[in-house]
């Protein structure tokens, strides 16, 4: 059993967040700490000027509320929203917080991705802990 599991959450329609949470629950049992992490990537300056002024604050609050609801289904779950580049931020957060397993959903790849999505591929190649990918 793992003790500290990270589940990166993407709200894209083709990602199985519920499946990743279920696998994390199975791998960690009732005692593992499970963190649901969503990485908000920076919106380009030219695009942000076309969005409502409080768009980032409201979207961050909505995502945090959704993560909290998802985490409430886990014995030791918590949700966290951070800023950054998804692949690098997931790896950095896992290393800084002593994660021993990452469980993440990946989309069905096209030829451009070969076997995994780009974020999942980066995490698999560079993580210093176990990684489980769901499709």
DOMAR-354778 format. One line per 3 residues: number of its first residue (from 0); their letters; for each residue x, y, z of C-alpha. Coordinates in nm, 3 decimals, decimal comma. Layout:
<recs>
NUM> A> X/Y/Z ~ ... $
</recs>
This chain:
<recs>
0> XXX> 0,000/0,000/0,000 ~ 0,108/0,353/-0,073 ~ 0,110/0,622/0,197 $
3> XXX> 0,104/0,950/0,001 ~ -0,078/0,946/-0,334 ~ -0,111/1,233/-0,580 $
6> XXX> -0,400/1,234/-0,826 ~ -0,365/1,510/-1,087 ~ -0,713/1,610/-1,199 $
9> XXX> -0,794/1,745/-1,543 ~ -1,153/1,844/-1,609 ~ -1,132/1,758/-1,981 $
12> XXX> -1,420/1,538/-2,096 ~ -1,194/1,255/-2,209 ~ -1,020/1,211/-1,871 $
15> XXX> -1,148/0,955/-1,619 ~ -1,100/1,146/-1,293 ~ -1,344/0,919/-1,108 $
18> XXX> -1,149/0,614/-1,223 ~ -0,819/0,764/-1,105 ~ -0,971/0,844/-0,765 $
21> XXX> -1,105/0,489/-0,739 ~ -0,763/0,342/-0,818 ~ -0,599/0,575/-0,563 $
24> XXX> -0,852/0,460/-0,301 ~ -0,769/0,097/-0,376 ~ -0,391/0,152/-0,375 $
27> XXX> -0,395/0,355/-0,054 ~ -0,664/0,187/0,149 ~ -0,807/0,380/0,442 $
30> XXX> -0,477/0,519/0,569 ~ -0,309/0,685/0,269 ~ -0,310/1,060/0,223 $
33> XXX> -0,458/1,135/-0,121 ~ -0,417/1,479/-0,277 ~ -0,625/1,578/-0,578 $
36> XXX> -0,422/1,838/-0,764 ~ -0,538/2,064/-1,046 ~ -0,280/2,277/-1,226 $
39> XXX> -0,408/2,605/-1,372 ~ -0,192/2,702/-1,665 ~ -0,134/3,069/-1,734 $
42> XXX> -0,368/3,232/-1,984 ~ -0,180/3,440/-2,243 ~ -0,195/3,816/-2,184 $
45> XXX> -0,360/3,879/-2,520 ~ -0,646/3,642/-2,432 ~ -0,703/3,746/-2,070 $
48> XXX> -0,798/4,098/-2,179 ~ -1,111/3,951/-2,345 ~ -1,228/3,774/-2,030 $
51> XXX> -1,429/3,916/-1,740 ~ -1,209/4,084/-1,479 ~ -1,277/3,827/-1,206 $
54> XXX> -1,264/3,523/-1,436 ~ -0,948/3,372/-1,283 ~ -1,067/3,417/-0,925 $
57> XXX> -1,410/3,268/-0,995 ~ -1,276/2,976/-1,198 ~ -1,018/2,898/-0,928 $
60> XXX> -1,293/2,898/-0,661 ~ -1,517/2,673/-0,873 ~ -1,234/2,427/-0,937 $
63> XXX> -1,140/2,423/-0,568 ~ -1,503/2,352/-0,472 ~ -1,518/2,065/-0,722 $
66> XXX> -1,191/1,919/-0,592 ~ -1,314/1,948/-0,233 ~ -1,632/1,756/-0,325 $
69> XXX> -1,426/1,485/-0,493 ~ -1,181/1,467/-0,201 ~ -1,466/1,429/0,046 $
72> XXX> -1,523/1,077/-0,093 ~ -1,177/0,971/0,031 ~ -1,083/0,891/0,393 $
75> XXX> -0,778/1,123/0,392 ~ -0,842/1,325/0,079 ~ -0,774/1,691/0,006 $
78> XXX> -0,797/1,911/-0,301 ~ -0,547/2,170/-0,415 ~ -0,532/2,416/-0,704 $
81> XXX> -0,187/2,542/-0,807 ~ -0,052/2,753/-1,093 ~ 0,208/2,636/-1,341 $
84> XXX> 0,283/2,411/-1,637 ~ 0,097/2,085/-1,581 ~ 0,371/1,825/-1,632 $
87> XXX> 0,651/2,010/-1,457 ~ 0,428/2,128/-1,171 ~ 0,297/1,776/-1,103 $
90> XXX> 0,653/1,643/-1,086 ~ 0,780/1,928/-0,867 ~ 0,484/1,904/-0,629 $
93> XXX> 0,522/1,527/-0,596 ~ 0,892/1,556/-0,516 ~ 0,850/1,844/-0,268 $
96> XXX> 0,570/1,666/-0,082 ~ 0,711/1,314/-0,056 ~ 0,457/1,149/-0,286 $
99> XXX> 0,519/0,776/-0,330 ~ 0,260/0,718/-0,605 ~ 0,097/0,927/-0,879 $
102> XXX> -0,231/0,807/-1,029 ~ -0,351/0,996/-1,334 ~ -0,592/0,960/-1,622 $
105> XXX> -0,470/1,007/-1,977 ~ -0,670/1,075/-2,291 ~ -0,678/0,841/-2,584 $
108> XXX> -0,367/0,949/-2,772 ~ -0,333/1,028/-3,139 ~ -0,026/0,973/-3,350 $
111> XXX> 0,123/1,298/-3,222 ~ 0,132/1,153/-2,871 ~ 0,229/0,797/-2,971 $
114> XXX> 0,128/0,603/-2,658 ~ 0,040/0,859/-2,389 ~ -0,076/1,217/-2,366 $
117> XXX> 0,204/1,470/-2,338 ~ 0,150/1,545/-1,966 ~ 0,120/1,177/-1,874 $
120> XXX> 0,428/1,094/-2,080 ~ 0,631/1,365/-1,907 ~ 0,521/1,243/-1,563 $
123> XXX> 0,596/0,877/-1,644 ~ 0,940/0,959/-1,781 ~ 1,055/1,189/-1,504 $
126> XXX> 0,875/1,091/-1,182 ~ 1,088/0,953/-0,900 ~ 0,797/0,750/-0,760 $
129> XXX> 0,551/0,491/-0,891 ~ 0,310/0,615/-1,159 ~ -0,018/0,453/-1,259 $
132> XXX> -0,183/0,579/-1,581 ~ -0,548/0,510/-1,666 ~ -0,705/0,530/-2,010 $
</recs>
